[in-house]
Amino acid sequence: MTISWTEGAIAQSQTGAALTGNTTTTVQWGTLILRLDETTPISYATTYGSVGAQAMVYDLDVVAEQLAL
């Protein structure tokens, strides 16, 4: 998954490693603290690729929380 944002008028992004497992125990998680420009959105992108006879099933949860500095 890739998270993108703009900070100081400069585009930024953070990309996680590709998940290649095809089981329910294959997981990825992380925490990012971003300082972004007020008028720009945070966006995310993910890709899907299944291997084998059975299609992979996945969940994607993204949570954003505003923190006071």
C-alpha positions as CSV (number, residue, x, y, z in Angstrom):
1,M,0.0,0.0,0.0
2,T,1.1,3.5,-0.7
3,I,0.1,6.6,1.3
4,S,0.6,10.0,-0.3
5,W,0.4,13.6,1.0
6,T,1.9,17.0,0.5
7,E,4.1,18.7,3.0
8,G,5.5,22.2,2.4
9,A,4.2,22.1,-1.2
10,I,6.3,19.0,-1.8
11,A,4.7,15.6,-2.7
12,Q,5.5,12.9,-0.2
13,S,4.8,9.1,-0.2
14,Q,5.4,6.0,1.9
15,T,5.1,2.6,0.4
16,G,4.9,-0.7,2.3
17,A,6.4,-4.0,1.1
18,A,4.5,-6.2,-1.3
19,L,2.6,-9.0,0.5
20,T,3.0,-12.3,-1.3
21,G,1.3,-14.7,1.0
22,N,-2.1,-16.1,0.2
23,T,-3.3,-16.9,3.7
24,T,-5.3,-15.2,6.4
25,T,-2.1,-15.0,8.5
26,T,-0.4,-12.7,6.0
27,V,-0.7,-9.2,7.5
28,Q,0.9,-5.8,7.3
29,W,0.4,-2.8,9.5
30,G,2.1,0.4,10.4
31,T,1.8,3.9,11.9
32,L,2.8,7.1,10.2
33,I,2.9,10.6,11.7
34,L,2.4,13.1,8.9
35,R,2.8,16.8,8.9
36,L,0.8,17.8,5.8
37,D,-0.4,21.0,4.1
38,E,-3.9,21.9,5.4
39,T,-5.6,22.1,1.9
40,T,-4.3,18.8,0.5
41,P,-5.7,15.4,1.0
42,I,-4.1,12.2,2.3
43,S,-4.5,9.5,-0.3
44,Y,-3.9,5.8,-0.5
45,A,-3.5,3.2,-3.2
46,T,-3.3,-0.6,-3.1
47,T,-2.9,-3.3,-5.7
48,Y,-4.2,-6.8,-5.8
49,G,-2.6,-9.9,-7.3
50,S,-3.7,-13.5,-6.6
51,V,-1.6,-16.6,-7.1
52,G,-3.0,-20.1,-7.4
53,A,-6.4,-21.5,-8.0
54,Q,-8.2,-19.8,-5.2
55,A,-8.6,-16.0,-5.3
56,M,-7.0,-14.1,-2.5
57,V,-9.4,-12.3,-0.1
58,Y,-8.2,-9.2,1.8
59,D,-9.4,-6.4,4.0
60,L,-7.9,-2.9,4.0
61,D,-8.5,-0.6,6.9
62,V,-7.1,2.9,6.9
63,V,-7.6,5.3,9.8
64,A,-6.5,8.9,10.0
65,E,-6.5,10.9,13.3
66,Q,-5.7,14.5,13.8
67,L,-3.1,15.1,16.6
68,A,-2.3,18.3,18.3
69,L,1.3,19.4,18.2
